[in-house]
Amino acid sequence: LYSTLDSKIKSWVDDMNNTAYNLPSKVLFPVVASDVVAAVNFAKEHGIELSVKNSGHNYVGASTKKDTLHINMNKYTQYAPTGVSDCDAATIDQDLLSDQPCRLSLAKGKTAVLRVGGGENWDKTYRAVQAANDNQADGYTYHVVGGAAGTVS
């Protein structure tokens, strides 16, 4: 308990300038892209450094950098739970921006896409693909590769 700590340890714990805390001065939880744009513009205008975090941590400490405007993407719009979308070349409109992911997917020989938002973690992505596969009569149709080579096929 705190009350039983040695006075030297208490002073270390109570020191808000202690570099071990490495905490941002302000935290923002954006929900849509315009929130992120506003935060970046605000930080630029006021000379404040940004730090960004989705979930978990960053081994070099960038996810909780001291005295920054911290953008925590955890509340950002999430799309993966809505699942995998099959792409049908016969129904794609070449002029619609919203059909661009399917056009790209089909051009790569893939028949589906999974939309993933900036605040989503791999667990939600894996679960969405698992749910899509569970609904397939012939077994596993889709797979996802995580990390720096994220693809759904």
Order of alpha helices (4+ residues) and beta strands (2+ residues): alpha-beta-alpha-beta-beta-beta-alpha-beta-alpha-beta-beta
